[in-house]
Amino acid sequence: VASLVERPTNLGGISRTAEVFKVGKMLVHDRKCVLHDSFKTLSLGAEKWLPMAQVPRESLADYLRLSRRSGWTVVGLEQAEGSVPLQSFTFPARCILLVGNESHGIPPDLLEEVDSCLEIPQSGVLRSLNVHVSTALVIWEHKRQQLVRC
């Protein structure tokens, strides 16, 4: 779920990664993001093969609640109290990944809607990866775990 991500370049990069690793669906705030040149530059047309849907930010809490009631586990990618290091997390079979806004991450009201929070261990001073890069690392780890199970 990338409905909190604002920059078309980040959305394009996330869509490309999601398509490469066969993510089931990508959710965005506004489906028109695919029309931006900067989205197209990074996506390389991923939106043609990746199912995408629109879930506006203001509907996100309801969407996450409904998904949880339907048996999905919602995992937030956020450096928060109680976050689990990515390498220690085992992804459940039915998983939704919520990624935060480029500047503000996942807001507190939406953190209340997640079952678990993940963070990517970092050693540098900045302690801040681009949302596209962070999402790519988590999608890869999810895929890696699926491959190991096979």
Backbone as ProteinMPNN parsed JSONL, in Angstrom:
{"seq_chain_A": "VASLVERPTNLGGISRTAEVFKVGKMLVHDRKCVLHDSFKTLSLGAEKWLPMAQVPRESLADYLRLSRRSGWTVVGLEQAEGSVPLQSFTFPARCILLVGNESHGIPPDLLEEVDSCLEIPQSGVLRSLNVHVSTALVIWEHKRQQLVRC", "coords_chain_A": {"N_chain_A": [[0.859, -1.172, 0.0], [0.859, 1.986, -1.086], [-0.307, 4.422, -0.674], [0.32, 6.652, 0.855], [2.595, 7.688, -0.197], [3.949, 10.346, -2.032], [5.533, 11.37, -4.182], [5.832, 11.04, -7.672], [8.106, 9.808, -8.822], [9.029, 8.061, -6.838], [6.78, 6.42, -6.592], [6.766, 5.309, -9.15], [9.174, 3.865, -9.101], [8.633, 2.057, -7.026], [6.51, 0.661, -8.192], [7.782, -0.604, -10.322], [9.601, -2.33, -8.995], [7.705, -3.857, -7.601], [6.356, -5.114, -9.708], [8.418, -6.616, -10.88], [8.914, -8.515, -8.89], [6.49, -9.781, -8.715], [4.351, -8.8, -7.037], [1.114, -8.865, -5.64], [-0.75, -6.694, -5.871], [-0.731, -3.146, -6.21], [-1.411, -0.351, -4.284], [-2.422, 2.997, -4.559], [-2.678, 6.543, -3.833], [-3.874, 8.11, -5.823], [-4.807, 7.042, -8.921], [-4.058, 8.345, -11.206], [-1.411, 8.937, -11.053], [0.186, 7.418, -12.683], [0.344, 8.738, -15.046], [2.222, 10.738, -14.916], [5.304, 11.974, -16.135], [7.672, 11.502, -14.687], [6.973, 9.28, -13.178], [6.589, 7.401, -15.219], [9.199, 7.251, -16.235], [10.666, 5.893, -14.234], [9.113, 3.604, -13.804], [9.12, 2.06, -16.102], [6.955, 1.084, -17.529], [5.729, -0.739, -15.854], [3.196, -0.618, -14.761], [1.517, -1.67, -16.661], [1.473, -4.391, -16.3], [1.244, -4.826, -13.618], [-1.243, -5.136, -11.263], [-3.077, -2.342, -10.222], [-4.626, -0.211, -7.847], [-6.801, 2.335, -6.557], [-6.685, 3.831, -3.484], [-7.597, 6.309, -1.645], [-5.848, 8.515, 0.634], [-7.476, 9.37, 2.751], [-9.22, 7.268, 3.044], [-7.759, 5.178, 3.891], [-7.387, 4.082, 6.537], [-9.84, 2.783, 6.985], [-9.738, 0.923, 4.882], [-7.523, -0.653, 5.684], [-8.474, -1.699, 8.124], [-10.667, -3.227, 7.241], [-9.315, -5.054, 5.617], [-7.79, -6.422, 7.52], [-9.843, -7.619, 8.994], [-10.634, -9.383, 7.081], [-8.742, -11.317, 7.113], [-6.128, -10.63, 6.423], [-2.755, -9.773, 7.182], [-1.42, -6.805, 8.31], [1.435, -5.051, 7.687], [3.607, -2.593, 8.685], [6.081, -0.442, 7.362], [8.31, 1.048, 9.13], [10.301, 2.992, 11.331], [9.698, 2.516, 14.404], [8.615, 2.406, 17.852], [9.049, -0.788, 19.098], [9.372, -1.926, 16.609], [10.275, -4.574, 14.393], [13.357, -5.935, 13.411], [14.074, -6.279, 9.964], [15.413, -8.655, 9.095], [14.692, -10.439, 11.051], [12.044, -10.956, 10.843], [9.268, -12.955, 9.985], [7.374, -13.328, 7.212], [3.853, -13.473, 6.971], [1.51, -15.635, 5.215], [-0.635, -14.228, 4.004], [-0.253, -11.075, 3.405], [-0.083, -7.562, 3.787], [1.731, -4.794, 2.874], [2.381, -1.718, 4.267], [3.62, 1.329, 3.356], [5.29, 4.356, 4.267], [4.916, 7.982, 4.067], [7.188, 10.091, 2.268], [8.386, 12.148, 3.809], [7.183, 12.123, 6.359], [6.644, 9.545, 7.148], [4.67, 6.834, 8.417], [1.634, 7.873, 9.687], [0.623, 8.302, 13.17], [-2.112, 7.504, 13.639], [-2.542, 5.599, 11.672], [-0.584, 3.77, 12.259], [-1.722, 2.49, 14.357], [-3.328, 0.696, 13.086], [-1.815, -1.341, 12.085], [-0.47, -4.681, 12.217], [2.115, -5.443, 12.719], [5.31, -3.812, 12.852], [8.033, -3.183, 10.737], [11.533, -2.625, 10.506], [14.432, -1.522, 8.771], [17.597, -2.486, 9.504], [20.194, -0.167, 10.072], [23.394, 1.312, 9.663], [24.641, 3.696, 9.268], [25.005, 7.311, 9.698], [22.8, 8.817, 8.833], [20.357, 7.292, 8.98], [18.11, 6.985, 7.329], [16.449, 5.846, 4.639], [15.477, 6.171, 1.192], [12.02, 5.953, 0.348], [11.338, 4.315, -1.817], [13.6, 2.699, -2.091], [13.674, 1.446, 0.438], [11.233, 0.063, 0.351], [11.756, -1.663, -1.774], [13.76, -3.292, -0.655], [12.297, -4.615, 1.359], [10.307, -5.917, -0.145], [11.953, -7.636, -1.605], [12.984, -9.248, 0.489], [10.639, -10.48, 1.348], [10.026, -11.963, -0.962], [12.336, -13.579, -1.037], [11.944, -15.143, 1.244], [9.665, -16.547, 0.418], [10.768, -18.062, -1.672], [12.546, -19.698, -0.292], [10.781, -21.268, 1.155], [9.702, -22.889, -0.797]], "CA_chain_A": [[0.0, 0.0, 0.0], [1.697, 3.174, -1.237], [-1.209, 5.578, -0.724], [0.915, 7.791, 1.558], [3.734, 8.163, -0.996], [3.503, 11.475, -2.847], [6.339, 11.682, -5.371], [5.662, 10.085, -8.765], [9.322, 9.02, -9.047], [9.024, 6.967, -5.863], [5.705, 5.492, -6.966], [7.226, 4.586, -10.34], [10.181, 2.899, -8.679], [7.956, 1.002, -6.259], [5.729, -0.171, -9.122], [8.727, -1.429, -11.079], [10.034, -3.385, -8.092], [6.545, -4.713, -7.326], [6.089, -5.936, -10.897], [9.538, -7.551, -11.046], [8.799, -9.585, -7.91], [5.12, -10.318, -8.769], [3.467, -8.384, -5.942], [-0.267, -9.067, -6.085], [-1.429, -5.451, -6.231], [-0.18, -1.924, -5.626], [-2.438, 0.653, -4.02], [-1.921, 4.372, -4.576], [-3.661, 7.566, -3.472], [-4.575, 8.539, -7.039], [-4.377, 6.215, -10.055], [-3.521, 9.23, -12.252], [0.041, 9.075, -10.89], [0.856, 6.717, -13.785], [0.423, 9.651, -16.184], [3.368, 11.635, -14.736], [6.527, 11.569, -16.837], [8.661, 10.969, -13.746], [6.517, 7.92, -12.861], [6.872, 6.563, -16.39], [10.64, 7.068, -16.362], [11.138, 4.853, -13.318], [8.296, 2.377, -13.833], [9.378, 1.319, -17.338], [5.714, 0.447, -17.987], [5.313, -1.79, -14.916], [1.749, -0.516, -14.512], [0.799, -2.475, -17.667], [1.416, -5.784, -15.838], [1.009, -4.837, -12.177], [-2.564, -4.616, -10.887], [-3.02, -1.156, -9.366], [-5.935, 0.298, -7.435], [-6.773, 3.624, -5.881], [-7.22, 3.945, -2.127], [-7.179, 7.638, -1.182], [-5.318, 8.569, 2.0], [-8.553, 9.522, 3.732], [-9.923, 5.977, 3.164], [-6.757, 4.152, 4.172], [-7.65, 3.403, 7.815], [-10.964, 1.857, 6.76], [-9.245, -0.164, 4.026], [-6.666, -1.534, 6.484], [-9.343, -2.41, 9.078], [-11.424, -4.225, 6.481], [-8.363, -6.086, 5.196], [-7.464, -7.231, 8.701], [-11.025, -8.448, 9.282], [-10.72, -10.395, 6.021], [-7.678, -12.291, 7.291], [-4.818, -10.145, 6.003], [-1.873, -9.186, 8.183], [-0.911, -5.521, 7.831], [2.795, -4.812, 8.166], [4.067, -1.244, 8.385], [7.529, -0.234, 7.23], [8.479, 2.278, 9.914], [11.137, 2.944, 12.522], [8.795, 2.871, 15.502], [8.82, 1.605, 19.06], [8.602, -2.163, 18.914], [9.614, -2.419, 15.246], [11.071, -5.793, 14.284], [14.344, -5.845, 12.327], [13.634, -7.011, 8.776], [15.996, -9.994, 9.011], [14.099, -11.283, 12.098], [10.603, -11.044, 10.618], [8.753, -13.98, 9.078], [6.162, -12.818, 6.581], [2.725, -14.402, 6.905], [1.076, -15.953, 3.851], [-1.487, -13.133, 3.499], [0.417, -9.909, 3.977], [-0.181, -6.254, 3.141], [2.804, -3.906, 3.321], [2.055, -0.292, 4.26], [4.82, 2.175, 3.383], [4.963, 5.709, 4.694], [5.196, 9.187, 3.3], [8.612, 10.389, 2.145], [8.869, 13.04, 4.869], [6.56, 11.929, 7.669], [6.444, 8.13, 7.441], [3.286, 6.394, 8.646], [1.1, 8.658, 10.803], [0.232, 7.517, 14.351], [-3.444, 6.885, 13.545], [-2.443, 4.411, 10.817], [0.243, 2.79, 12.968], [-2.663, 1.731, 15.189], [-4.015, -0.272, 12.231], [-0.897, -2.384, 11.619], [-0.242, -5.806, 13.119], [3.553, -5.437, 13.033], [6.14, -2.824, 12.156], [9.377, -3.625, 10.359], [12.51, -1.592, 10.179], [15.645, -2.02, 8.125], [18.763, -2.093, 10.301], [21.072, 0.763, 9.379], [24.612, 1.564, 10.424], [25.149, 5.041, 8.988], [24.562, 8.45, 10.493], [21.521, 9.351, 8.366], [19.225, 6.465, 9.411], [16.953, 7.297, 6.505], [16.501, 5.4, 3.248], [14.372, 6.578, 0.338], [10.887, 5.028, 0.471], [11.407, 3.331, -2.892], [14.679, 1.771, -1.75], [13.204, 0.659, 1.587], [10.179, -0.847, -0.115], [12.406, -2.699, -2.585], [14.431, -4.231, 0.248], [11.286, -5.431, 2.036], [9.704, -6.805, -1.154], [12.92, -8.703, -1.885], [13.033, -10.173, 1.626], [9.395, -11.262, 1.265], [10.216, -12.911, -2.065], [13.363, -14.522, -0.624], [11.312, -16.086, 2.157], [8.804, -17.428, -0.389], [11.626, -18.986, -2.414], [13.096, -20.661, 0.67], [9.695, -22.172, 1.53], [9.354, -23.786, -1.91]], "C_chain_A": [[0.897, 1.224, 0.0], [0.86, 4.445, -1.309], [-0.665, 6.807, -0.013], [2.083, 8.408, 0.783], [3.243, 9.226, -1.974], [4.247, 11.638, -4.167], [6.179, 10.609, -6.448], [6.912, 9.247, -9.045], [9.364, 7.831, -8.089], [7.949, 5.942, -6.194], [6.096, 4.671, -8.193], [8.252, 3.528, -9.989], [9.575, 1.744, -7.9], [7.19, 0.082, -7.203], [6.637, -1.099, -9.93], [9.217, -2.606, -10.237], [8.901, -4.374, -7.839], [6.241, -5.629, -8.508], [7.163, -7.005, -11.064], [9.39, -8.755, -10.117], [7.366, -10.114, -7.758], [4.302, -10.038, -7.516], [2.031, -8.451, -6.475], [-0.966, -7.814, -6.57], [-0.719, -4.292, -5.554], [-1.304, -0.921, -5.472], [-1.788, 2.023, -3.923], [-3.05, 5.33, -4.212], [-4.524, 7.94, -4.676], [-3.984, 7.791, -8.234], [-3.779, 7.051, -11.192], [-2.011, 9.413, -12.147], [0.782, 8.425, -12.05], [1.022, 7.607, -15.014], [1.622, 10.598, -16.096], [4.594, 11.087, -15.461], [7.543, 10.946, -15.894], [8.261, 9.567, -13.271], [6.909, 6.988, -13.999], [8.357, 6.264, -16.541], [11.138, 5.941, -15.478], [10.373, 3.546, -13.453], [8.612, 1.475, -15.018], [8.137, 0.548, -17.818], [5.196, -0.638, -17.067], [3.812, -1.793, -14.698], [0.919, -1.29, -15.533], [0.587, -3.903, -17.177], [1.104, -5.916, -14.357], [-0.397, -4.328, -11.892], [-2.39, -3.434, -9.92], [-4.444, -0.711, -9.056], [-5.73, 1.591, -6.657], [-7.429, 3.494, -4.511], [-6.732, 5.299, -1.604], [-6.744, 7.609, 0.281], [-6.427, 8.598, 3.046], [-9.359, 8.229, 3.935], [-9.011, 4.859, 3.644], [-7.019, 3.388, 5.478], [-8.786, 2.391, 7.648], [-10.53, 0.671, 5.916], [-8.414, -1.16, 4.844], [-7.492, -2.341, 7.489], [-10.102, -3.529, 8.382], [-10.518, -5.377, 6.044], [-8.012, -7.003, 6.359], [-8.629, -8.147, 9.067], [-11.181, -9.574, 8.278], [-9.553, -11.382, 6.071], [-6.299, -11.878, 6.818], [-4.057, -9.611, 7.209], [-1.299, -7.909, 7.585], [0.424, -5.254, 8.518], [3.21, -3.414, 7.734], [5.58, -1.203, 8.298], [7.839, 1.109, 7.879], [9.429, 2.03, 11.074], [10.281, 3.453, 13.676], [9.124, 2.007, 16.71], [8.244, 0.207, 18.829], [8.783, -2.708, 17.513], [10.537, -3.632, 15.29], [12.1, -5.597, 13.174], [13.927, -6.759, 11.162], [14.148, -8.448, 8.752], [15.413, -10.951, 10.057], [12.611, -11.545, 11.872], [10.275, -12.176, 9.647], [7.429, -13.484, 8.521], [5.062, -13.872, 6.596], [2.299, -14.606, 5.449], [0.256, -14.809, 3.23], [-1.038, -11.836, 4.15], [0.193, -8.668, 3.121], [0.924, -5.389, 3.733], [2.34, -2.461, 3.172], [3.358, 0.484, 4.354], [4.404, 3.615, 3.635], [5.287, 6.788, 3.686], [6.694, 9.482, 3.336], [9.151, 11.216, 3.308], [8.394, 12.655, 6.266], [6.321, 10.47, 8.041], [4.973, 7.771, 7.552], [2.75, 7.172, 9.847], [0.606, 7.768, 11.952], [-1.139, 6.838, 14.237], [-3.422, 5.644, 12.663], [-1.541, 3.351, 11.437], [-0.625, 1.923, 13.887], [-3.352, 0.618, 14.403], [-3.101, -1.395, 11.741], [-0.731, -3.471, 12.679], [1.202, -5.856, 13.588], [4.212, -4.292, 12.286], [7.511, -3.438, 11.92], [10.27, -2.409, 10.245], [13.737, -2.262, 9.594], [16.828, -1.554, 8.956], [19.719, -1.231, 9.468], [22.256, 1.094, 10.275], [25.114, 3.0, 10.275], [24.578, 6.095, 9.906], [23.138, 8.862, 10.114], [20.298, 8.607, 8.9], [17.951, 6.785, 8.63], [17.202, 6.849, 5.07], [15.322, 5.992, 2.483], [13.273, 5.525, 0.404], [10.896, 3.968, -0.625], [12.458, 2.27, -2.573], [14.244, 0.862, -0.596], [12.165, -0.374, 1.167], [10.782, -1.977, -0.932], [13.095, -3.738, -1.706], [13.427, -5.16, 0.93], [10.621, -6.386, 1.051], [10.667, -7.949, -1.477], [12.962, -9.714, -0.738], [11.778, -11.048, 1.652], [9.527, -12.344, 0.192], [11.24, -13.981, -1.684], [12.772, -15.578, 0.31], [10.372, -17.037, 1.42], [9.639, -18.468, -1.121], [12.197, -20.063, -1.507], [12.047, -21.698, 1.043], [9.391, -23.204, 0.458], [10.205, -25.032, -1.951]], "O_chain_A": [[1.613, 1.475, 0.969], [1.266, 5.429, -1.928], [-1.148, 7.912, -0.258], [2.506, 9.526, 1.079], [2.242, 9.031, -2.663], [3.641, 12.008, -5.172], [6.363, 9.421, -6.182], [6.796, 8.095, -9.463], [9.701, 6.719, -8.493], [8.178, 4.737, -6.089], [5.794, 3.48, -8.27], [8.208, 2.417, -10.517], [9.958, 0.59, -8.089], [7.214, -1.137, -7.037], [6.285, -2.251, -10.186], [9.244, -3.743, -10.709], [9.113, -5.587, -7.859], [5.904, -6.797, -8.317], [6.857, -8.162, -11.354], [9.701, -9.881, -10.503], [7.06, -10.812, -6.791], [3.636, -10.93, -6.992], [1.779, -8.126, -7.636], [-1.693, -7.85, -7.563], [-0.172, -4.437, -4.461], [-2.06, -0.67, -6.41], [-0.745, 2.191, -3.29], [-4.226, 4.974, -4.274], [-5.743, 8.069, -4.565], [-2.791, 7.906, -8.516], [-3.07, 6.518, -12.045], [-1.392, 9.98, -13.047], [1.897, 8.837, -12.372], [1.769, 7.26, -15.929], [2.001, 11.2, -17.1], [4.881, 9.891, -15.407], [8.206, 9.972, -16.25], [9.135, 8.748, -12.99], [7.486, 5.923, -13.776], [8.736, 5.158, -16.927], [11.942, 5.119, -15.915], [10.945, 2.479, -13.234], [8.399, 0.264, -14.954], [8.258, -0.51, -18.436], [4.305, -1.394, -17.456], [3.216, -2.847, -14.475], [-0.262, -1.543, -15.298], [-0.37, -4.561, -17.587], [0.741, -6.996, -13.89], [-0.717, -3.193, -12.245], [-1.655, -3.522, -8.936], [-5.343, -0.82, -9.889], [-4.638, 1.888, -6.172], [-8.588, 3.094, -4.401], [-5.586, 5.421, -1.171], [-7.213, 6.783, 1.063], [-6.338, 7.945, 4.086], [-10.106, 8.119, 4.908], [-9.448, 3.718, 3.789], [-6.882, 2.165, 5.509], [-8.686, 1.262, 8.129], [-10.909, -0.465, 6.2], [-8.585, -2.372, 4.709], [-7.241, -3.53, 7.684], [-10.167, -4.65, 8.886], [-10.918, -6.541, 6.098], [-7.945, -8.222, 6.197], [-8.426, -9.312, 9.408], [-11.789, -10.601, 8.58], [-9.396, -12.198, 5.163], [-5.383, -12.7, 6.812], [-4.65, -9.066, 8.14], [-0.754, -7.926, 6.481], [0.527, -5.234, 9.744], [3.167, -3.089, 6.547], [6.274, -1.857, 9.077], [7.661, 2.165, 7.272], [9.37, 0.985, 11.722], [10.156, 4.658, 13.894], [9.825, 1.002, 16.597], [7.094, 0.054, 18.417], [8.39, -3.843, 17.242], [11.453, -3.708, 16.109], [11.744, -5.133, 12.091], [13.478, -7.885, 11.381], [13.395, -9.366, 8.423], [15.621, -12.161, 9.957], [11.99, -12.282, 12.637], [10.928, -12.33, 8.615], [6.478, -13.249, 9.267], [5.309, -15.034, 6.272], [2.684, -13.84, 4.567], [0.443, -14.472, 2.061], [-1.392, -11.537, 5.29], [0.27, -8.719, 1.894], [1.037, -5.267, 4.953], [1.954, -2.034, 2.084], [4.114, 0.324, 5.312], [3.308, 4.036, 3.264], [5.846, 6.541, 2.617], [7.378, 9.163, 4.309], [10.28, 10.991, 3.745], [9.118, 12.84, 7.244], [5.843, 10.186, 9.139], [4.132, 8.341, 6.858], [3.354, 7.135, 10.919], [0.218, 6.62, 11.731], [-1.303, 5.708, 14.695], [-4.208, 4.722, 12.885], [-1.711, 2.161, 11.172], [-0.297, 0.767, 14.156], [-3.902, -0.308, 14.999], [-3.561, -2.307, 11.054], [-0.839, -3.213, 13.878], [1.484, -6.261, 14.715], [3.742, -3.858, 11.235], [8.07, -4.116, 12.782], [9.818, -1.309, 9.927], [14.036, -3.419, 9.888], [17.044, -0.35, 9.101], [20.007, -1.537, 8.311], [22.127, 1.149, 11.498], [25.927, 3.459, 11.077], [23.766, 5.803, 10.784], [22.35, 9.22, 10.989], [19.298, 9.239, 9.239], [16.859, 6.849, 9.196], [18.054, 7.401, 4.374], [14.282, 6.281, 3.074], [13.563, 4.332, 0.505], [10.496, 2.829, -0.379], [12.221, 1.078, -2.767], [14.429, -0.354, -0.657], [12.217, -1.533, 1.578], [10.366, -3.127, -0.799], [13.021, -4.935, -1.986], [13.679, -6.358, 1.063], [10.393, -7.55, 1.382], [10.246, -9.098, -1.608], [12.974, -10.92, -0.984], [11.863, -12.239, 1.952], [9.178, -13.502, 0.422], [11.038, -15.161, -1.974], [13.067, -16.766, 0.178], [10.295, -18.216, 1.767], [9.255, -19.636, -1.184], [12.317, -21.219, -1.914], [12.37, -22.871, 1.229], [8.877, -24.281, 0.763], [10.025, -25.874, -2.831]]}, "name": "protein", "num_of_chains": 1, "seq": "VASLVERPTNLGGISRTAEVFKVGKMLVHDRKCVLHDSFKTLSLGAEKWLPMAQVPRESLADYLRLSRRSGWTVVGLEQAEGSVPLQSFTFPARCILLVGNESHGIPPDLLEEVDSCLEIPQSGVLRSLNVHVSTALVIWEHKRQQLVRC"}
